[in-house]
Amino acid sequence: MTITTKIDGTTLNIALEGRLDTMTSPELEAELNKSLSGMESLVFDFSKLDYISSAGLRVLLSAHKAMSVKQGMKVTNVNEIVKEVFEVTGFSDILTIE
């Protein structure tokens, strides 16, 4: 998986490419731990994310909880495969998806 980060003021933008699964979710978790300090909002771009597993969902939930006391988190450009995972797991009710 490739993680691309960009800071825009107090917004952290993270684009993911590839698979967010058991093997790659620790990478994303480490990046969030390193980059979220001082950020008020978080935007994920999933336009190139092919797959997400329960391990990836756990990292998203953790980030969502951390950002809920700030300006929040949103997920953009979700493909049909990932959108179906969000719907089946109930994440579509929890996350802001655009």
N, CA, C and O atoms as CSV, one atom per row, in Angstrom:
chain,resi,resn,atom,element,x,y,z
A,1,MET,N,N,0.842,-1.174,0.000
A,1,MET,CA,C,0.000,0.000,0.000
A,1,MET,C,C,0.888,1.238,0.000
A,1,MET,O,O,1.954,1.266,0.616
A,2,THR,N,N,0.418,2.256,-0.706
A,2,THR,CA,C,1.113,3.539,-0.740
A,2,THR,C,C,0.278,4.566,0.017
A,2,THR,O,O,-0.927,4.690,-0.207
A,3,ILE,N,N,0.930,5.298,0.912
A,3,ILE,CA,C,0.263,6.349,1.693
A,3,ILE,C,C,0.863,7.688,1.269
A,3,ILE,O,O,2.074,7.894,1.352
A,4,THR,N,N,-0.002,8.591,0.815
A,4,THR,CA,C,0.443,9.934,0.445
A,4,THR,C,C,-0.242,10.927,1.367
A,4,THR,O,O,-1.469,10.971,1.444
A,5,THR,N,N,0.563,11.729,2.070
A,5,THR,CA,C,-0.007,12.707,2.994
A,5,THR,C,C,0.253,14.115,2.484
A,5,THR,O,O,1.275,14.397,1.860
A,6,LYS,N,N,-0.706,14.988,2.771
A,6,LYS,CA,C,-0.579,16.399,2.425
A,6,LYS,C,C,-1.271,17.193,3.520
A,6,LYS,O,O,-2.398,16.882,3.907
A,7,ILE,N,N,-0.598,18.209,4.013
A,7,ILE,CA,C,-1.179,19.055,5.051
A,7,ILE,C,C,-1.644,20.352,4.407
A,7,ILE,O,O,-0.895,21.018,3.693
A,8,ASP,N,N,-2.899,20.694,4.679
A,8,ASP,CA,C,-3.494,21.932,4.180
A,8,ASP,C,C,-4.012,22.705,5.382
A,8,ASP,O,O,-5.147,22.500,5.813
A,9,GLY,N,N,-3.184,23.594,5.927
A,9,GLY,CA,C,-3.550,24.306,7.150
A,9,GLY,C,C,-3.607,23.352,8.321
A,9,GLY,O,O,-2.585,22.802,8.732
A,10,THR,N,N,-4.825,23.148,8.872
A,10,THR,CA,C,-4.989,22.201,9.975
A,10,THR,C,C,-5.725,20.937,9.527
A,10,THR,O,O,-6.270,20.198,10.346
A,11,THR,N,N,-5.731,20.702,8.201
A,11,THR,CA,C,-6.354,19.497,7.653
A,11,THR,C,C,-5.274,18.557,7.133
A,11,THR,O,O,-4.413,18.950,6.345
A,12,LEU,N,N,-5.335,17.307,7.588
A,12,LEU,CA,C,-4.441,16.279,7.095
A,12,LEU,C,C,-5.185,15.489,6.026
A,12,LEU,O,O,-6.233,14.902,6.291
A,13,ASN,N,N,-4.631,15.481,4.812
A,13,ASN,CA,C,-5.201,14.710,3.703
A,13,ASN,C,C,-4.337,13.478,3.491
A,13,ASN,O,O,-3.119,13.579,3.343
A,14,ILE,N,N,-4.984,12.303,3.477
A,14,ILE,CA,C,-4.262,11.051,3.272
A,14,ILE,C,C,-4.905,10.297,2.117
A,14,ILE,O,O,-6.094,9.979,2.151
A,15,ALA,N,N,-4.104,10.016,1.094
A,15,ALA,CA,C,-4.556,9.204,-0.032
A,15,ALA,C,C,-3.932,7.820,0.100
A,15,ALA,O,O,-2.729,7.683,0.326
A,16,LEU,N,N,-4.768,6.801,-0.044
A,16,LEU,CA,C,-4.295,5.422,0.055
A,16,LEU,C,C,-4.400,4.748,-1.297
A,16,LEU,O,O,-5.372,4.941,-2.028
A,17,GLU,N,N,-3.393,3.958,-1.621
A,17,GLU,CA,C,-3.397,3.212,-2.878
A,17,GLU,C,C,-3.040,1.762,-2.585
A,17,GLU,O,O,-2.032,1.486,-1.933
A,18,GLY,N,N,-3.859,0.841,-3.061
A,18,GLY,CA,C,-3.605,-0.581,-2.857
A,18,GLY,C,C,-4.593,-1.200,-1.894
A,18,GLY,O,O,-5.797,-0.960,-1.985
A,19,ARG,N,N,-4.076,-2.008,-0.959
A,19,ARG,CA,C,-4.915,-2.745,-0.022
A,19,ARG,C,C,-4.632,-2.312,1.412
A,19,ARG,O,O,-3.478,-2.233,1.834
A,20,LEU,N,N,-5.701,-2.032,2.153
A,20,LEU,CA,C,-5.584,-1.726,3.578
A,20,LEU,C,C,-6.037,-2.968,4.326
A,20,LEU,O,O,-7.233,-3.200,4.504
A,21,ASP,N,N,-5.067,-3.767,4.764
A,21,ASP,CA,C,-5.382,-5.051,5.383
A,21,ASP,C,C,-4.485,-5.295,6.589
A,21,ASP,O,O,-3.848,-4.368,7.088
A,22,THR,N,N,-4.432,-6.515,7.050
A,22,THR,CA,C,-3.659,-6.870,8.238
A,22,THR,C,C,-2.189,-6.512,8.094
A,22,THR,O,O,-1.547,-6.104,9.062
A,23,MET,N,N,-1.660,-6.662,6.897
A,23,MET,CA,C,-0.242,-6.392,6.666
A,23,MET,C,C,0.065,-4.896,6.578
A,23,MET,O,O,1.147,-4.466,6.977
A,24,THR,N,N,-0.870,-4.104,6.063
A,24,THR,CA,C,-0.585,-2.686,5.800
A,24,THR,C,C,-1.214,-1.723,6.806
A,24,THR,O,O,-0.810,-0.562,6.879
A,25,SER,N,N,-2.188,-2.179,7.577
A,25,SER,CA,C,-2.841,-1.268,8.522
A,25,SER,C,C,-1.885,-0.712,9.585
A,25,SER,O,O,-2.065,0.433,10.000
A,26,PRO,N,N,-0.874,-1.469,10.046
A,26,PRO,CA,C,0.071,-0.862,10.994
A,26,PRO,C,C,0.813,0.344,10.400
A,26,PRO,O,O,1.154,1.283,11.119
A,27,GLU,N,N,1.059,0.310,9.085
A,27,GLU,CA,C,1.686,1.437,8.394
A,27,GLU,C,C,0.826,2.693,8.508
A,27,GLU,O,O,1.319,3.774,8.832
A,28,LEU,N,N,-0.472,2.530,8.234
A,28,LEU,CA,C,-1.391,3.661,8.306
A,28,LEU,C,C,-1.518,4.155,9.738
A,28,LEU,O,O,-1.544,5.361,9.985
A,29,GLU,N,N,-1.597,3.232,10.673
A,29,GLU,CA,C,-1.700,3.603,12.083
A,29,GLU,C,C,-0.479,4.417,12.525
A,29,GLU,O,O,-0.617,5.411,13.239
A,30,ALA,N,N,0.700,3.996,12.105
A,30,ALA,CA,C,1.936,4.710,12.446
A,30,ALA,C,C,1.938,6.100,11.816
A,30,ALA,O,O,2.350,7.071,12.450
A,31,GLU,N,N,1.480,6.195,10.574
A,31,GLU,CA,C,1.427,7.496,9.900
A,31,GLU,C,C,0.452,8.431,10.605
A,31,GLU,O,O,0.746,9.614,10.778
A,32,LEU,N,N,-0.686,7.922,11.008
A,32,LEU,CA,C,-1.660,8.742,11.734
A,32,LEU,C,C,-1.105,9.204,13.072
A,32,LEU,O,O,-1.261,10.369,13.439
A,33,ASN,N,N,-0.461,8.308,13.801
A,33,ASN,CA,C,0.130,8.670,15.091
A,33,ASN,C,C,1.173,9.768,14.931
A,33,ASN,O,O,1.307,10.635,15.794
A,34,LYS,N,N,1.906,9.728,13.832
A,34,LYS,CA,C,2.958,10.698,13.571
A,34,LYS,C,C,2.385,12.034,13.078
A,34,LYS,O,O,2.885,13.094,13.452
A,35,SER,N,N,1.348,11.988,12.250
A,35,SER,CA,C,0.906,13.178,11.519
A,35,SER,C,C,-0.307,13.903,12.089
A,35,SER,O,O,-0.543,15.056,11.729
A,36,LEU,N,N,-1.081,13.275,12.959
A,36,LEU,CA,C,-2.326,13.893,13.428
A,36,LEU,C,C,-2.130,15.002,14.467
A,36,LEU,O,O,-3.044,15.789,14.710
A,37,SER,N,N,-0.971,15.067,15.065
A,37,SER,CA,C,-0.729,16.075,16.093
A,37,SER,C,C,-0.923,17.480,15.518
A,37,SER,O,O,-0.297,17.855,14.527
A,38,GLY,N,N,-1.795,18.237,16.159
A,38,GLY,CA,C,-2.054,19.599,15.724
A,38,GLY,C,C,-3.075,19.737,14.611
A,38,GLY,O,O,-3.435,20.853,14.238
A,39,MET,N,N,-3.545,18.626,14.077
A,39,MET,CA,C,-4.524,18.665,12.998
A,39,MET,C,C,-5.939,18.761,13.562
A,39,MET,O,O,-6.245,18.147,14.585
A,40,GLU,N,N,-6.789,19.520,12.906
A,40,GLU,CA,C,-8.183,19.682,13.335
A,40,GLU,C,C,-9.147,18.815,12.533
A,40,GLU,O,O,-10.223,18.467,13.019
A,41,SER,N,N,-8.762,18.462,11.300
A,41,SER,CA,C,-9.623,17.599,10.489
A,41,SER,C,C,-8.765,16.636,9.671
A,41,SER,O,O,-7.583,16.877,9.424
A,42,LEU,N,N,-9.402,15.540,9.259
A,42,LEU,CA,C,-8.730,14.466,8.536
A,42,LEU,C,C,-9.590,14.074,7.351
A,42,LEU,O,O,-10.791,13.841,7.491
A,43,VAL,N,N,-8.964,14.003,6.172
A,43,VAL,CA,C,-9.674,13.602,4.955
A,43,VAL,C,C,-8.909,12.448,4.322
A,43,VAL,O,O,-7.718,12.557,4.030
A,44,PHE,N,N,-9.617,11.340,4.117
A,44,PHE,CA,C,-9.043,10.195,3.412
A,44,PHE,C,C,-9.532,10.206,1.974
A,44,PHE,O,O,-10.717,10.425,1.722
A,45,ASP,N,N,-8.634,9.971,1.033
A,45,ASP,CA,C,-8.986,9.796,-0.376
A,45,ASP,C,C,-8.783,8.319,-0.704
A,45,ASP,O,O,-7.661,7.812,-0.711
A,46,PHE,N,N,-9.892,7.650,-0.973
A,46,PHE,CA,C,-9.848,6.212,-1.255
A,46,PHE,C,C,-9.994,5.905,-2.737
A,46,PHE,O,O,-10.348,4.783,-3.097
A,47,SER,N,N,-9.726,6.886,-3.614
A,47,SER,CA,C,-9.933,6.678,-5.050
A,47,SER,C,C,-9.078,5.537,-5.605
A,47,SER,O,O,-9.449,4.923,-6.605
A,48,LYS,N,N,-7.940,5.246,-4.971
A,48,LYS,CA,C,-7.063,4.173,-5.448
A,48,LYS,C,C,-6.958,3.021,-4.449
A,48,LYS,O,O,-6.064,2.181,-4.553
A,49,LEU,N,N,-7.880,2.989,-3.479
A,49,LEU,CA,C,-7.895,1.894,-2.505
A,49,LEU,C,C,-8.707,0.744,-3.078
A,49,LEU,O,O,-9.884,0.905,-3.401
A,50,ASP,N,N,-8.069,-0.427,-3.204
A,50,ASP,CA,C,-8.714,-1.581,-3.830
A,50,ASP,C,C,-9.494,-2.441,-2.847
A,50,ASP,O,O,-10.462,-3.098,-3.230
A,51,TYR,N,N,-9.079,-2.441,-1.579
A,51,TYR,CA,C,-9.633,-3.401,-0.614
A,51,TYR,C,C,-9.402,-2.886,0.793
A,51,TYR,O,O,-8.399,-2.226,1.065
A,52,ILE,N,N,-10.338,-3.190,1.691
A,52,ILE,CA,C,-10.154,-2.872,3.104
A,52,ILE,C,C,-10.622,-4.065,3.936
A,52,ILE,O,O,-11.693,-4.619,3.689
A,53,SER,N,N,-9.818,-4.453,4.917
A,53,SER,CA,C,-10.159,-5.584,5.790
A,53,SER,C,C,-10.595,-5.049,7.154
A,53,SER,O,O,-10.640,-3.840,7.377
A,54,SER,N,N,-10.913,-5.964,8.049
A,54,SER,CA,C,-11.319,-5.569,9.401
A,54,SER,C,C,-10.188,-4.834,10.120
A,54,SER,O,O,-10.451,-3.952,10.937
A,55,ALA,N,N,-8.945,-5.184,9.831
A,55,ALA,CA,C,-7.811,-4.484,10.440
A,55,ALA,C,C,-7.780,-3.027,9.972
A,55,ALA,O,O,-7.485,-2.126,10.757
A,56,GLY,N,N,-8.079,-2.806,8.716
A,56,GLY,CA,C,-8.147,-1.449,8.186
A,56,GLY,C,C,-9.308,-0.681,8.779
A,56,GLY,O,O,-9.190,0.508,9.075
A,57,LEU,N,N,-10.430,-1.362,8.952
A,57,LEU,CA,C,-11.603,-0.726,9.566
A,57,LEU,C,C,-11.301,-0.293,10.996
A,57,LEU,O,O,-11.760,0.759,11.438
A,58,ARG,N,N,-10.541,-1.091,11.706
A,58,ARG,CA,C,-10.171,-0.756,13.083
A,58,ARG,C,C,-9.362,0.538,13.125
A,58,ARG,O,O,-9.587,1.382,13.992
A,59,VAL,N,N,-8.425,0.697,12.194
A,59,VAL,CA,C,-7.616,1.917,12.139
A,59,VAL,C,C,-8.505,3.122,11.813
A,59,VAL,O,O,-8.337,4.193,12.396
A,60,LEU,N,N,-9.447,2.948,10.884
A,60,LEU,CA,C,-10.367,4.038,10.549
A,60,LEU,C,C,-11.225,4.428,11.748
A,60,LEU,O,O,-11.438,5.612,12.008
A,61,LEU,N,N,-11.713,3.433,12.473
A,61,LEU,CA,C,-12.541,3.713,13.641
A,61,LEU,C,C,-11.746,4.466,14.710
A,61,LEU,O,O,-12.258,5.396,15.332
A,62,SER,N,N,-10.515,4.065,14.913
A,62,SER,CA,C,-9.654,4.732,15.875
A,62,SER,C,C,-9.413,6.189,15.468
A,62,SER,O,O,-9.458,7.088,16.308
A,63,ALA,N,N,-9.161,6.415,14.185
A,63,ALA,CA,C,-8.955,7.783,13.685
A,63,ALA,C,C,-10.233,8.602,13.826
A,63,ALA,O,O,-10.192,9.779,14.185
A,64,HIS,N,N,-11.368,7.968,13.539
A,64,HIS,CA,C,-12.660,8.653,13.659
A,64,HIS,C,C,-12.893,9.101,15.098
A,64,HIS,O,O,-13.331,10.226,15.337
A,65,LYS,N,N,-12.602,8.227,16.048
A,65,LYS,CA,C,-12.764,8.577,17.465
A,65,LYS,C,C,-11.855,9.734,17.852
A,65,LYS,O,O,-12.277,10.649,18.559
A,66,ALA,N,N,-10.612,9.698,17.392
A,66,ALA,CA,C,-9.658,10.767,17.711
A,66,ALA,C,C,-10.104,12.102,17.127
A,66,ALA,O,O,-9.927,13.146,17.754
A,67,MET,N,N,-10.678,12.071,15.936
A,67,MET,CA,C,-11.063,13.312,15.265
A,67,MET,C,C,-12.457,13.794,15.665
A,67,MET,O,O,-12.822,14.929,15.358
A,68,SER,N,N,-13.229,12.966,16.332
A,68,SER,CA,C,-14.604,13.353,16.697
A,68,SER,C,C,-14.628,14.487,17.725
A,68,SER,O,O,-15.628,15.195,17.838
A,69,VAL,N,N,-13.553,14.662,18.464
A,69,VAL,CA,C,-13.481,15.763,19.426
A,69,VAL,C,C,-12.925,17.031,18.773
A,69,VAL,O,O,-12.786,18.069,19.420
A,70,LYS,N,N,-12.613,16.927,17.490
A,70,LYS,CA,C,-12.116,18.072,16.725
A,70,LYS,C,C,-13.138,18.373,15.629
A,70,LYS,O,O,-14.342,18.235,15.845
A,71,GLN,N,N,-12.662,18.780,14.463
A,71,GLN,CA,C,-13.577,19.122,13.371
A,71,GLN,C,C,-14.055,17.898,12.586
A,71,GLN,O,O,-14.956,18.012,11.755
A,72,GLY,N,N,-13.464,16.741,12.840
A,72,GLY,CA,C,-13.973,15.517,12.241
A,72,GLY,C,C,-13.109,14.914,11.150
A,72,GLY,O,O,-12.014,15.382,10.839
A,73,MET,N,N,-13.658,13.858,10.591
A,73,MET,CA,C,-12.977,13.060,9.581
A,73,MET,C,C,-13.968,12.722,8.491
A,73,MET,O,O,-15.143,12.479,8.765
A,74,LYS,N,N,-13.493,12.704,7.241
A,74,LYS,CA,C,-14.348,12.239,6.157
A,74,LYS,C,C,-13.553,11.366,5.207
A,74,LYS,O,O,-12.330,11.463,5.115
A,75,VAL,N,N,-14.283,10.509,4.502
A,75,VAL,CA,C,-13.699,9.593,3.539
A,75,VAL,C,C,-14.284,9.947,2.178
A,75,VAL,O,O,-15.502,10.041,2.025
A,76,THR,N,N,-13.410,10.143,1.188
A,76,THR,CA,C,-13.873,10.534,-0.143
A,76,THR,C,C,-13.485,9.503,-1.196
A,76,THR,O,O,-12.594,8.679,-0.990
A,77,ASN,N,N,-14.176,9.571,-2.324
A,77,ASN,CA,C,-13.863,8.756,-3.513
A,77,ASN,C,C,-13.833,7.254,-3.225
A,77,ASN,O,O,-12.885,6.563,-3.597
A,78,VAL,N,N,-14.867,6.762,-2.566
A,78,VAL,CA,C,-14.932,5.346,-2.187
A,78,VAL,C,C,-15.503,4.533,-3.358
A,78,VAL,O,O,-16.565,4.860,-3.889
A,79,ASN,N,N,-14.788,3.472,-3.752
A,79,ASN,CA,C,-15.282,2.630,-4.838
A,79,ASN,C,C,-16.362,1.677,-4.326
A,79,ASN,O,O,-16.614,1.607,-3.123
A,80,GLU,N,N,-16.985,0.959,-5.225
A,80,GLU,CA,C,-18.113,0.084,-4.871
A,80,GLU,C,C,-17.717,-1.049,-3.929
A,80,GLU,O,O,-18.496,-1.413,-3.048
A,81,ILE,N,N,-16.531,-1.608,-4.095
A,81,ILE,CA,C,-16.093,-2.728,-3.251
A,81,ILE,C,C,-15.944,-2.263,-1.801
A,81,ILE,O,O,-16.440,-2.915,-0.882
A,82,VAL,N,N,-15.267,-1.147,-1.604
A,82,VAL,CA,C,-15.058,-0.618,-0.253
A,82,VAL,C,C,-16.381,-0.111,0.314
A,82,VAL,O,O,-16.649,-0.276,1.504
A,83,LYS,N,N,-17.205,0.503,-0.526
A,83,LYS,CA,C,-18.504,1.001,-0.082
A,83,LYS,C,C,-19.375,-0.148,0.439
A,83,LYS,O,O,-20.091,0.006,1.429
A,84,GLU,N,N,-19.306,-1.289,-0.230
A,84,GLU,CA,C,-20.080,-2.458,0.215
A,84,GLU,C,C,-19.594,-2.940,1.583
A,84,GLU,O,O,-20.407,-3.307,2.432
A,85,VAL,N,N,-18.283,-2.941,1.803
A,85,VAL,CA,C,-17.730,-3.326,3.112
A,85,VAL,C,C,-18.248,-2.365,4.180
A,85,VAL,O,O,-18.648,-2.796,5.261
A,86,PHE,N,N,-18.242,-1.061,3.881
A,86,PHE,CA,C,-18.752,-0.065,4.830
A,86,PHE,C,C,-20.222,-0.308,5.151
A,86,PHE,O,O,-20.635,-0.181,6.303
A,87,GLU,N,N,-21.015,-0.656,4.137
A,87,GLU,CA,C,-22.448,-0.872,4.346
A,87,GLU,C,C,-22.715,-2.138,5.162
A,87,GLU,O,O,-23.542,-2.125,6.074
A,88,VAL,N,N,-22.024,-3.220,4.841
A,88,VAL,CA,C,-22.221,-4.498,5.535
A,88,VAL,C,C,-21.808,-4.404,7.004
A,88,VAL,O,O,-22.443,-5.006,7.869
A,89,THR,N,N,-20.746,-3.648,7.284
A,89,THR,CA,C,-20.235,-3.548,8.648
A,89,THR,C,C,-20.892,-2.440,9.462
A,89,THR,O,O,-20.676,-2.349,10.670
A,90,GLY,N,N,-21.687,-1.602,8.818
A,90,GLY,CA,C,-22.325,-0.498,9.509
A,90,GLY,C,C,-21.464,0.753,9.570
A,90,GLY,O,O,-21.874,1.756,10.155
A,91,PHE,N,N,-20.287,0.710,8.978
A,91,PHE,CA,C,-19.403,1.874,8.973
A,91,PHE,C,C,-19.999,3.024,8.173
A,91,PHE,O,O,-19.665,4.184,8.416
A,92,SER,N,N,-20.871,2.721,7.231
A,92,SER,CA,C,-21.490,3.789,6.438
A,92,SER,C,C,-22.390,4.663,7.328
A,92,SER,O,O,-22.680,5.809,6.982
A,93,ASP,N,N,-22.828,4.122,8.465
A,93,ASP,CA,C,-23.636,4.899,9.418
A,93,ASP,C,C,-22.759,5.714,10.375
A,93,ASP,O,O,-23.222,6.683,10.976
A,94,ILE,N,N,-21.502,5.317,10.509
A,94,ILE,CA,C,-20.589,5.945,11.464
A,94,ILE,C,C,-19.742,7.037,10.792
A,94,ILE,O,O,-19.591,8.137,11.323
A,95,LEU,N,N,-19.198,6.708,9.617
A,95,LEU,CA,C,-18.270,7.604,8.933
A,95,LEU,C,C,-18.991,8.600,8.041
A,95,LEU,O,O,-20.099,8.336,7.575
A,96,THR,N,N,-18.365,9.736,7.805
A,96,THR,CA,C,-18.838,10.690,6.811
A,96,THR,C,C,-18.176,10.302,5.491
A,96,THR,O,O,-16.959,10.408,5.337
A,97,ILE,N,N,-18.999,9.849,4.540
A,97,ILE,CA,C,-18.488,9.371,3.253
A,97,ILE,C,C,-19.023,10.274,2.153
A,97,ILE,O,O,-20.229,10.492,2.033
A,98,GLU,N,N,-18.101,10.791,1.357
A,98,GLU,CA,C,-18.484,11.676,0.247
A,98,GLU,C,C,-18.059,11.080,-1.076
A,98,GLU,O,O,-18.294,11.678,-2.126
